Amino acid sequence: MRLNCASTSSGDVNVVTVIFSWLKSSFPLRESMVARKPAMPTTPSKKDLEAMSEFRYRLRRFLRFSEEATHAAGITPLQYQLLLQVAGFPGRTWATIGELAERLQAAPNGTAALVSRCESAGLVTRKPGKEDRRQVCVHLTAAGERCLLSLAALHKPEIEGFGWAFGELNTSSE
């Protein structure tokens, strides 16, 4: 099945952000989890290595799935991530370039270029901030929202398969 959301443009592939953004919104951290001090590294056991290997294998399978799904839709994985971060920003349906750069773990100038590519493809619009007109707010267009929702529907069952790896986080949503 080919979903043609927009024309393709090149961009870095970093779908890991999608997974962790969804996990963060679906499984909020308990206060006790946030306040932890970093543990001193210990030598991993064979069981630890096997678990880490399985996690990386499943993560890579998800990344490959996501890459194929987004390319079939006519956009890059990074464009999909941007759409997801705009729509999924906590508390509102828009985000600033700086906020998007943080969520994508990218440089602000690279994020601005990605927003420009998405804007050219008709997926997002830029609007000046209401309180600070120097601030640029990124909003989804109707086409961007349609594209995002169709891809997110494909990604959701795949992401739910990661529940095994994050069982500890799952208890906080009870």
C-alpha positions as CSV (number, residue, x, y, z in Angstrom):
1,M,0.0,0.0,0.0
2,R,1.4,3.4,-0.9
3,L,0.3,6.5,1.0
4,N,1.4,9.6,-0.8
5,C,1.4,12.4,1.7
6,A,3.9,14.7,0.2
7,S,6.9,14.9,-2.0
8,T,10.1,13.4,-0.6
9,S,13.1,15.4,0.4
10,S,16.3,14.1,1.9
11,G,16.9,14.2,5.7
12,D,18.5,12.3,8.5
13,V,16.8,9.2,9.8
14,N,16.3,9.3,13.5
15,V,13.0,7.5,14.4
16,V,14.2,6.7,17.9
17,T,12.7,10.1,18.9
18,V,9.3,8.9,17.8
19,I,9.5,5.8,20.1
20,F,10.6,7.7,23.2
21,S,8.1,10.6,22.6
22,W,5.3,8.1,22.5
23,L,6.5,6.3,25.5
24,K,6.9,9.5,27.5
25,S,3.4,10.6,26.7
26,S,1.9,7.1,27.2
27,F,3.8,6.2,30.3
28,P,4.5,9.2,32.4
29,L,7.4,8.9,34.8
30,R,6.7,8.6,38.5
31,E,8.4,11.2,40.7
32,S,10.6,8.5,42.2
33,M,11.8,7.6,38.8
34,V,12.8,11.1,37.9
35,A,14.7,11.8,41.1
36,R,17.0,8.9,40.8
37,K,20.8,9.6,40.9
38,P,22.7,7.9,38.1
39,A,23.9,4.5,39.1
40,M,27.6,3.6,38.9
41,P,28.2,1.5,35.8
42,T,28.6,-2.2,36.5
43,T,29.8,-4.9,34.2
44,P,26.8,-6.3,32.4
45,S,26.0,-10.0,32.8
46,K,25.4,-12.4,29.9
47,K,21.6,-12.0,30.6
48,D,22.0,-8.2,30.5
49,L,23.8,-8.4,27.1
50,E,21.1,-10.7,25.7
51,A,18.4,-8.3,26.9
52,M,20.2,-5.4,25.4
53,S,20.8,-7.3,22.2
54,E,17.1,-8.2,21.9
55,F,16.1,-4.6,22.6
56,R,18.4,-3.2,19.9
57,Y,17.2,-5.9,17.5
58,R,13.5,-5.0,18.0
59,L,14.4,-1.3,17.9
60,R,16.2,-1.7,14.6
61,R,13.2,-3.7,13.2
62,F,10.9,-0.9,14.2
63,L,13.2,1.7,12.7
64,R,13.2,-0.2,9.4
65,F,9.4,-0.5,9.5
66,S,9.1,3.2,10.1
67,E,11.5,4.1,7.3
68,E,9.6,2.0,4.8
69,A,6.2,3.3,5.9
70,T,7.2,6.9,5.8
71,H,9.0,6.6,2.4
72,A,5.9,4.8,1.0
73,A,3.8,7.8,2.2
74,G,6.1,10.1,0.2
75,I,7.8,11.8,3.2
76,T,11.1,11.2,5.1
77,P,11.2,9.6,8.5
78,L,12.5,12.9,9.9
79,Q,9.5,14.8,8.4
80,Y,7.2,12.3,10.1
81,Q,9.0,12.9,13.3
82,L,8.5,16.6,13.0
83,L,4.8,16.2,12.3
84,L,4.5,13.9,15.3
85,Q,6.4,16.4,17.6
86,V,4.3,19.3,16.5
87,A,0.9,17.5,17.0
88,G,2.1,15.7,20.1
89,F,3.7,18.6,21.9
90,P,2.4,18.5,25.6
91,G,-0.4,20.8,26.3
92,R,-0.9,22.3,22.8
93,T,-0.9,21.5,19.1
94,W,2.0,23.6,17.9
95,A,5.7,24.0,18.9
96,T,8.5,26.5,18.4
97,I,11.6,25.8,16.4
98,G,13.7,25.6,19.6
99,E,11.2,23.1,21.2
100,L,11.2,21.0,18.1
101,A,15.0,21.0,17.9
102,E,15.1,19.7,21.5
103,R,12.5,17.0,20.9
104,L,14.3,15.9,17.7
105,Q,17.7,16.2,19.3
106,A,18.8,18.3,16.4
107,A,20.5,21.7,15.9
108,P,18.0,24.6,15.7
109,N,19.3,25.6,12.2
110,G,18.8,22.1,11.0
111,T,15.4,22.0,12.5
112,A,14.5,25.3,10.8
113,A,15.6,23.8,7.4
114,L,13.5,20.7,8.1
115,V,10.5,23.0,8.9
116,S,11.1,24.8,5.6
117,R,11.1,21.5,3.7
118,C,7.8,20.5,5.4
119,E,6.4,23.9,4.7
120,S,7.3,23.6,1.0
121,A,5.6,20.2,1.0
122,G,2.4,21.8,2.4
123,L,2.6,19.9,5.7
124,V,3.2,22.7,8.2
125,T,2.9,26.5,8.4
126,R,4.9,29.0,10.5
127,K,3.1,31.7,12.5
128,P,4.6,34.4,14.7
129,G,4.1,33.9,18.4
130,K,1.1,35.7,20.0
131,E,3.1,36.9,23.1
132,D,6.5,37.3,21.4
133,R,6.3,38.0,17.7
134,R,10.0,37.1,17.3
135,Q,9.1,33.5,18.2
136,V,8.2,31.2,15.3
137,C,5.4,28.7,16.0
138,V,5.0,25.7,13.8
139,H,1.5,24.4,13.1
140,L,0.3,21.4,11.0
141,T,-1.8,22.1,7.9
142,A,-4.8,19.9,7.2
143,A,-2.7,17.9,4.8
144,G,0.0,17.5,7.4
145,E,-2.5,16.3,9.9
146,R,-4.0,13.7,7.5
147,C,-0.5,12.5,6.7
148,L,0.5,12.2,10.3
149,L,-2.7,10.4,11.4
150,S,-2.4,7.8,8.6
151,L,1.2,7.1,9.5
152,A,0.6,7.2,13.2
153,A,-2.1,4.6,12.8
154,L,0.4,2.3,11.1
155,H,3.1,3.0,13.8
156,K,0.9,2.6,16.9
157,P,0.7,-1.3,16.8
158,E,4.4,-1.5,16.1
159,I,5.2,0.8,19.0
160,E,2.9,-1.2,21.3
161,G,5.1,-4.1,20.7
162,F,7.8,-2.4,22.8
163,G,5.8,-2.8,26.0
164,W,7.9,-5.7,27.0
165,A,11.0,-3.6,27.2
166,F,9.4,-0.8,29.3
167,G,7.3,-2.8,31.7
168,E,8.6,-0.8,34.6
169,L,7.2,2.4,33.1
170,N,3.8,0.7,32.4
171,T,3.1,0.5,36.2
172,S,3.0,4.3,36.6
173,S,0.0,4.7,34.3
174,E,-2.3,2.6,36.7
